[in-house]
């Protein structure tokens, strides 16, 4: 399998295919004009186009399935070169706004949730991705390619910025080097030009690698998948907590470089009768004392086979209000895609199960 051109920074391409200004032109064709073949790069000499075609491919993945929700979100299943599959989701955060004459006043706003691994090592009790185990890390190209293919598929103009959340399949910090390179490629001014401030890395809490990510000073936002306020419950939900307990995570977060206008996001997946009580809210306030934090409460999305249940809206609202009343910024994430395969890994798992059934018959 040839490597993908999406694996390389502009500087690397300039070294590989001199003169260096050609790299900027190539980036423009791929990330601004969304070409699918090297032959379409009209201002690139034919000799160089042939060389690119011989050595590289453009996209390392392809869309094999997608599900569209009534709320505008779209879940994608991508197939990689080795036939493994990963998921990504396009979330429409704000609709386009038009005036009475039909003139566009405000463009729609999107967030793209992307995967960083095929499967996952963490093994969270509430996550369907863990069911299939860990297979491999994604390359930088396979991370970047998710964004590029989704923008192309939805005719989102190259100059329209999207927000990126590394919160799909996999633990991003388990694939830190490839993730960091993808961040740099996506933020290149010659490419999609998505500022690191628009890119959020969500981690289950590998404290040593939170420190390493901070030392890289990429400028990305940080989100911690906390989900529990004491080690006993967190170890039940996230076995990795035995190696990286809550105290170590909080210490690492306190060292992380945060933009003065931003906050560290703490994701708190709320599960009925597990972690939705006011006592947990009290402990959460104490835990986050001294951190410029924002808490994002997330409804658990049930999937076939799970014993966990979605919490009652009243309990979510009481939990949120308790935090707000005591000065902690807190939001409830609006559930999206409930009419499609909303849980992370669900579309992939359904496809795998269907393939198994077909092979049996």
C-alpha positions in Angstrom: 0.0 0.0 0.0 1.4 3.4 -1.0 1.6 6.0 1.8 -0.9 8.9 1.7 0.1 12.4 0.9 -2.0 13.5 3.9 0.7 12.0 6.1 3.1 14.8 5.3 3.5 18.4 6.5 4.0 21.1 3.9 7.7 21.3 4.9 8.1 17.6 4.4 6.6 17.7 1.0 8.8 20.6 0.1 11.9 18.4 0.9 10.5 15.3 -0.9 9.4 17.1 -4.1 11.5 20.3 -4.7 11.3 23.1 -5.4 9.7 23.9 -2.1 7.0 26.2 -3.5 5.4 23.2 -5.1 4.3 21.9 -1.7 2.2 25.0 -1.1 0.5 24.4 -4.5 -0.1 20.7 -3.8 -1.6 21.6 -0.4 -3.9 24.1 -2.1 -5.2 21.5 -4.5 -5.8 18.9 -1.8 -7.1 21.0 1.1 -8.6 24.0 -0.7 -9.9 22.6 -4.0 -10.6 19.1 -2.8 -9.1 17.3 -5.8 -9.3 13.5 -5.8 -6.4 12.8 -8.2 -3.0 14.2 -8.9 -3.9 14.6 -12.5 -6.3 17.4 -11.5 -3.5 19.6 -10.2 -3.3 21.8 -13.3 -0.4 24.0 -12.4 1.8 21.1 -11.3 4.2 19.9 -14.0 3.2 16.6 -15.6 6.5 14.9 -14.6 5.9 15.8 -10.9 2.2 14.7 -11.1 3.4 11.3 -12.5 6.0 11.0 -9.7 3.3 11.8 -7.1 1.0 9.2 -8.6 3.7 6.6 -8.5 4.7 7.1 -4.9 1.6 8.3 -3.1 -2.2 8.2 -2.9 -4.4 11.1 -1.8 -7.0 9.6 0.6 -6.2 6.7 2.8 -9.8 5.9 3.6 -13.3 5.8 2.0 -16.8 6.3 3.2 -18.6 2.9 3.2 -21.7 3.9 5.2 -23.4 6.9 6.8 -26.5 7.5 8.9 -28.2 10.9 8.9 -30.2 12.1 11.9 -33.2 14.4 11.9 -31.1 16.9 14.0 -28.6 17.3 11.1 -25.8 15.1 12.6 -24.3 12.5 10.3 -22.4 9.4 11.5 -19.7 8.0 9.1 -18.2 4.6 8.8 -14.8 4.7 7.0 -12.9 1.8 5.6 -9.2 1.9 5.8 -6.7 0.2 3.4 -6.5 -2.9 5.6 -10.3 -3.3 5.6 -10.6 -2.2 9.2 -13.3 0.4 9.9 -13.5 3.5 12.1 -16.2 6.1 12.9 -16.5 9.8 12.7 -19.5 12.2 13.3 -20.4 15.5 11.8 -22.4 17.5 14.3 -24.4 20.6 13.2 -24.1 22.9 16.2 -25.9 25.9 14.7 -28.2 26.2 11.7 -27.6 28.7 8.8 -29.4 32.0 9.3 -31.1 33.8 6.4 -32.9 37.1 6.1 -36.4 37.6 4.7 -35.0 37.7 1.2 -33.1 34.5 1.5 -29.7 36.1 1.8 -27.3 34.1 4.0 -26.5 36.0 7.2 -24.6 33.3 9.2 -23.1 30.1 8.0 -23.9 26.9 9.8 -21.4 25.8 12.5 -20.1 22.3 12.7 -18.1 20.1 15.0 -16.4 17.0 13.7 -15.7 14.1 16.2 -12.9 12.0 14.9 -11.3 8.7 15.8 -7.6 8.2 16.6 -7.4 4.4 16.8 -9.0 1.3 15.4 -10.5 0.0 18.6 -9.3 1.1 22.1 -7.1 -0.2 24.9 -8.8 1.6 27.7 -11.8 -0.7 28.1 -14.3 1.7 29.6 -17.3 -0.2 31.0 -19.8 2.1 29.3 -18.2 2.2 25.9 -19.1 0.0 22.9 -15.8 0.6 21.2 -14.1 -1.5 23.9 -16.0 -4.5 22.8 -13.8 -5.1 19.8 -10.6 -4.6 21.6 -7.6 -2.6 20.3 -6.3 -3.2 16.8 -3.9 -0.4 15.8 -3.2 3.3 15.9 -4.3 5.5 13.0 -1.7 7.3 10.9 -1.8 11.1 10.7 -3.3 10.7 7.2 -6.1 8.6 8.5 -6.9 11.2 11.2 -6.7 14.1 8.8 -8.6 12.2 6.1 -11.7 11.9 8.3 -12.0 15.7 8.4 -11.2 16.2 4.7 -13.7 13.5 3.5 -16.5 14.9 5.7 -16.0 18.4 4.5 -16.0 17.3 0.9 -19.0 15.0 1.4 -21.0 17.9 2.8 -19.8 20.6 0.4 -18.4 22.6 3.3 -16.2 25.3 1.7 -12.6 25.0 2.5 -12.5 28.4 4.1 -15.4 27.5 6.5 -13.8 26.5 9.8 -15.0 23.5 11.7 -14.3 22.5 15.3 -12.5 19.2 15.8 -12.9 16.9 18.8 -10.6 13.9 19.2 -13.3 12.0 21.0 -14.2 9.2 18.6 -12.9 5.6 18.7 -9.7 5.2 20.6 -7.6 7.1 23.3 -5.9 10.0 21.5 -3.0 10.2 24.0 -2.2 6.5 23.2 -1.4 7.7 19.7 0.2 11.0 20.7 2.9 11.4 18.0 0.5 10.8 15.1 -2.2 12.9 16.8 0.3 15.8 17.2 1.3 15.6 13.6 -2.3 15.6 12.4 -3.0 18.7 14.5 -0.1 20.5 12.8 -1.2 19.4 9.3 -4.8 20.5 9.9 -3.7 23.9 11.3 -1.4 24.6 8.3 -2.4 28.0 6.7 -1.9 26.4 3.3 -4.3 23.6 4.1 -7.5 23.5 6.0 -6.2 26.2 8.4 -8.1 24.9 11.4 -6.5 26.7 14.4 -5.3 24.5 17.3 -7.7 26.5 19.5 -10.5 24.8 17.5 -9.1 21.4 18.2 -9.9 19.6 21.4 -8.1 16.5 22.6 -10.3 14.4 24.9 -8.5 11.9 27.0 -9.5 9.2 29.6 -6.7 10.6 31.7 -3.3 9.2 31.0 -1.6 11.7 33.3 2.0 11.2 32.1 0.9 11.9 28.5 -1.2 14.9 29.5 2.0 16.4 30.7 3.8 15.4 27.5 1.0 16.9 25.4 1.3 20.1 27.4 5.1 20.2 26.9 4.5 20.0 23.1 2.6 23.3 23.4 0.5 22.6 20.3 -2.2 25.2 21.5 -5.0 22.6 21.5 -7.8 22.5 24.1 -7.9 19.8 26.7 -10.9 17.7 27.7 -10.8 15.1 30.5 -13.3 12.2 30.4 -13.7 12.1 34.2 -17.1 10.4 34.7 -16.6 9.7 38.4 -15.5 11.7 41.5 -13.8 8.9 43.5 -11.3 6.3 42.5 -13.4 3.3 43.4 -16.2 4.1 41.0 -13.9 5.4 38.3 -11.9 2.1 38.4 -15.2 0.3 37.8 -16.0 2.5 34.8 -12.5 3.1 33.5 -10.0 0.3 34.6 -7.1 2.5 33.5 -7.8 4.6 36.6 -5.8 2.0 38.6 -2.6 3.2 36.8 -3.6 6.9 36.5 -5.8 7.8 39.4 -7.9 11.0 39.8 -5.3 12.8 41.9 -2.6 12.2 39.2 -4.9 13.5 36.5 -5.8 16.7 38.4 -2.1 17.3 39.1 -1.3 17.0 35.3 -4.2 19.3 34.4 -3.0 22.0 36.7 0.3 22.0 34.8 -1.3 22.1 31.3 -0.9 25.4 29.4 -4.4 26.8 29.0 -5.3 29.9 26.9 -6.3 32.7 29.1 -9.7 32.8 27.4 -10.3 29.1 27.6 -11.0 26.5 30.2 -10.2 22.8 30.7 -13.3 20.8 29.9 -14.3 18.0 32.2 -16.6 15.5 30.5 -18.9 13.8 32.9 -21.0 11.0 31.4 -24.1 10.7 33.6 -25.5 7.2 34.2 -28.8 6.6 35.9 -28.3 5.7 39.6 -24.6 5.4 39.2 -23.1 8.9 39.3 -26.1 11.3 39.0 -26.6 12.1 42.7 -26.0 15.4 44.5 -23.3 13.9 46.7 -21.3 13.3 43.5 -21.8 16.9 42.5 -20.5 18.1 45.9 -17.3 16.0 45.5 -16.9 17.3 41.9 -16.8 20.9 43.1 -14.2 20.1 45.7 -12.1 18.1 43.2 -12.0 20.9 40.6 -11.2 23.7 43.1 -8.4 25.9 41.8 -8.8 24.8 38.2 -10.2 27.0 35.5 -12.7 24.4 34.5 -15.9 23.8 32.7 -18.0 20.7 33.3 -19.9 19.2 30.4 -22.7 16.8 31.5 -23.4 14.1 29.0 -26.4 11.8 28.8 -25.4 8.2 28.6 -26.6 6.8 25.2 -27.8 3.2 25.7 -26.9 0.5 23.2 -27.9 -3.1 22.9 -26.4 -5.3 25.6 -25.5 -2.6 28.1 -26.8 -2.6 31.7 -26.4 1.1 32.1 -29.4 3.5 31.6 -30.0 7.0 30.5 -30.5 9.4 33.5 -33.7 11.3 34.1 -33.7 14.9 32.7 -34.7 16.2 36.1 -31.7 14.6 37.8 -29.4 16.1 35.1 -30.8 19.5 35.6 -30.5 19.3 39.4 -26.9 18.2 39.1 -26.1 21.1 36.7 -27.9 23.7 38.9 -26.1 22.5 42.0 -22.7 23.2 40.2 -23.8 26.5 38.8 -25.1 27.8 42.1 -21.7 27.2 43.6 -19.8 29.0 40.8 -18.7 26.1 38.5 -19.5 26.6 34.9 -21.6 23.7 33.7 -23.5 22.8 30.6 -25.6 19.8 29.6 -24.5 18.5 26.2 -27.5 18.3 23.9 -27.9 14.7 22.8 -27.6 14.3 19.0 -28.2 11.4 16.7 -30.5 9.5 19.0 -32.5 8.3 16.0 -29.3 6.8 14.5 -26.4 4.7 15.9 -25.6 7.4 18.5 -23.2 5.5 20.8 -19.5 5.6 19.8 -18.6 2.4 18.0 -22.2 1.4 17.5 -22.3 1.7 13.7 -19.0 -0.1 13.4 -20.2 -2.9 15.7 -23.5 -3.4 13.9 -21.6 -3.7 10.6 -19.2 -6.2 12.0 -22.0 -8.3 13.5 -23.9 -8.2 10.2 -20.8 -9.4 8.3 -20.5 -12.3 10.8 -24.1 -13.2 10.3 -23.7 -13.1 6.5 -20.6 -15.3 6.7 -22.5 -17.9 8.8 -25.4 -18.1 6.4 
